[in-house]
Amino acid sequence: MSVRSILRELLRGEISVEEAERAIESAQLKLGDRVRFDILREKRTGFPEAVFAPGKSDEDIINIIRTVGDVIVTRLPPERAERIMDGLDLGDDYTADYHETARVLAVRSGEPERLGRIGVLSAGTSDIPVAEEARVVAEESGCEVLTAYDVGVAGIHRLLEPLQDMLESDVKVLIVVAGMEGALPSVVAGLVDVPVIAVPTSVGYGVGEGGFAALNSMLQSCSPGIGVVNIDNGFGAAVLAVKILRAFAGD
C-alpha cells in the first residue's frame, strides 16, 4: 500500500489517525512485481535507500528514479549509466550526475544539508575507484570531502603532509582505503585522534587476492579506533561517516 492510498483512506474516514500512522511507518512503494522501495528508510536510519545496480534491469532503475526522485545508484557501469540517463526525462527540478570512476549515478533535487568535513585516503591508485565511491556518496549526503590518493606504506613519506592538512582542516572522520596487505589504516589510526573507517579492497594477488588479506589485517590491527567495513564497500564507509557527522551535529 502506498502513502497516497493510506492518506485517501484516512480522508474518507475508513481508518483512524493511529491506523494511518502505523500503516505509513511500514509502507513500501511497490513498482510492478519486481521492486519494493523502502520509502521511510531515511526517517528510520538517517540515510536514504540506495540502488545497487547489478541484478536490476535498466528499466527497473529508470522506474525507481522516475517514481522516487532523489536516488543514489551504485556499481553502475558507464554504458548502462548512459542508457539510463537518456531514459529519465526528469525535468528541471532534478539534476543527474554520473561519476564514472566511482560508478555512481546521483539524482537529486536541491542541495543536501551541510554536515561537516571528512577525509578519504587511498593506499594505491588501484584503490581509487572504491575511494571515489566513498567520496561521491559522502558528498551527495552533505559532507565536504578532502582526498589524498596513492599515499600507501610503500612510500610512507607521501602520507604525512596530506594527513596533516586534513587534521588541520578539522576533519571529523577519516576513510582509509587499501588493498594488498591493508596496512594503511593501522598507520593512520596510530597518528590521529579521529575515528578511522577502514575499507579493504580486492586489489592484490596470491594470498592477497580478493581482499581477504587486507580485511584480516584491518580486523587484527593493533591501532585502536578503527572500524572496518566489507571488501570494496566504499558506500558503506560513507554511510558510517555520515552517521558519525550527524552525531557530532546533534551534540
N, C-alpha and C positions, 0 to 999 in steps of 0.2 A: 504494500500500500504506500502511495506517495504522500508527502506532506500536504500537497494540494487537496487530495481526496479526503485526508483526515480533517482538514480545515472546513471543507464543504459539509462533511457530516456534522461537525460542531455547529456550523451556522444553521443547519437545518434542525438542530436540536436532537439529533439522533444519538449523540454521545455527550457525556459530561466533559467539563474542562479537565478534570482529573484523568479521564479515559483518553482524551486527546493528548494530554501531556505524556502519558505513558506510551501511547502509540507513536508519537513523534520521536521520543527517545530511542525507540527500537526500529525506527523507519529505515527502509532501504529503498534506493532508487533502482528499479528494475528496468533494464534496457533489453527488450526481447527476452529470449530464453538463455542468453549467454552471459549477461553481465548483471551483477547486483552491486551497485555502488554504495559505499558506506558514507552517506551524506553528513553524518554528525560526528565523524571521527575527529575533526579538528576541535569541536567543542569538548569531546571527552579527553583527548590526548594532547591538544595544543599544536598538532601538526596535521595538515590535510592528507587524505589518502593520495598516494601517487600511483601511477600506472606503470607496471613492469611490462615492457613491450613484447619480449619473447613469449610465444604461445598465444598471442592475441593477433587477430587479423587487422589489417589497416582499417577496415570498416568498423570493427569494434572500437578502435581508438578514436576514429573520427566521430562516432556516435557519442562516446563518452564526453569528448571535448565539446561537441555541439550542445549537449544537454547540461553539462555541469559548468562549463566555462573555465574557471581557474584550475589548471591541471599541470602537474609535472610528469612527463613521460620519460622513463629511464631505459637505458640499454637499447636505444633506438638507432639503428644504422642509418647512414646518410641517404641511401636510396629510398628507404621507407619514409624517412622524415620528409623528403621532397614530395612524395606522393600524398602523404597525409596533409601537409600544409597546403598543397594545391586543392585538396578537397574540403577545407574547413569553411571558408567564407564566413568569418565570424563578425565582420562589421568593424566600425571604427572604435568601438568601446574596448576592444581587446588587442593585445599585441602577442605575437607568437615568435619566439626566438629559438633557433636551433643551435646548439653548441656541439660542434662535430667531434672534437677531441673527447669531451665528456659523454657524448652520445645521449644528450638530454635535450628534450623539447619542453620549453616553458611557455605556457599560455596563461596570461593574466590580464586582469582589469585593474588599473590603478597600481599604486606602489605599496609594498608591504610596510608594516610598522617597523621603524628602525629599532634594532635590538642592541647592537654593540659590535665589538671588533674581535675577530679570531684570526689565528694564523694557520696556514696549511703548508706543510713541508713534504717534499718527496725525496727519497734517498737517491733514485736514479731517474734518468729520462724515461725509461721504460715504465716507471710507476706513475707517470704524469696523467694518463687517462683516468685512473682511479682518483688521483688528487683533484683533477679537474671536475669530476663528478661531485666530489665533496664541496668544492668551491662554488660551483653553479647552484647546487641545491641550497647551500647556506646563504648565498646572495639573494636567491629568489625568496628566501624566508625572512629577509631583512637584516642579515649580517653584513658588516663591512669585512672583507677578507683580504689579508696580506698573504702573499705567497713567496716561497723560495724553493725552487726545484733543483734537483741534481746536487744535493748537499750531503751525500751519504758518507759512511765511515771509511770508504776507500780513499777519501781525501777530506778528513775531518775538519781541516782548517777552513774549508768552504762554508761550514755551518755557522761559525762563530759570529761573523758580522751580521748576517740576516736575522739570526736568532736574537741578538742583542737589539737590533732595530725593532723587532716585533715586541719585545718586552718593554722597550722604551715607549712604544706606541700604545701600551696598555691593553694588549690582547688579554682576553679572559680565558681562552681555551686554545690549545694547540692540537691540530690534527696532524699526525705524522704517519706518512705512507711509505712502506718499504717492502721490498721482496727479498730474494736471496736468503740470507741468514736473519734478516729482520732486526738488525741491531740498533738502528737509528732511534726508535722510540725510547729505548733504555738510556741511551746517551742524553737525549733531550730531557727526559724526566729527571735525570740526575743533576740538571743545571737550572731548572726553572721552578717557580712556586705556583704555577697554574696547572689545572688538570690537563693531562695528555691523553688524547684518544688515538690509539694505535690501530693502523689498518694494514694487515698483511696483504700482499698482492701475490698473484700466481706466477710472478716473474721468477724464474730460476731454472735449474737443471739438476740432474742427478737426484740427490736426496732432497733438494730444494724445489723440485718440480711440483707445480700445483699449489705452492704457497704454504704447505703444511709445516715446513721447517721454520718459516718466518712466523707463522701462527704460534707454534710451540715456544719459540724463543720469546715472543712478546708475552705469552701467558706465564712464562717462567722468569720474567725479568726480576732482577733484584732491586730495581729502582721503584720506589713506591709512587702511587699517584697515577698509575696507568690504567685505563680502561681499554679493553680490546674488543673490536667488532669482527665480523666474519671476513673471510678472504674476499678481497676485491670489493668490499662493501663501503664504498665512498658515500653512498646515500645514507646508510645507517649512521656513519660517523657524523655527517652533517646534521641529521635529526637530533642526535645526542648533544652536539654542540649547541644547537638552537635551544634545546630544553634547558641546558645549563645557563645560557644567557638569559632566558626568561626567568629563571630562578633568581639570578642577580637582579633583574629589573624589579622583581617583586619584593626585594629587601627594603 
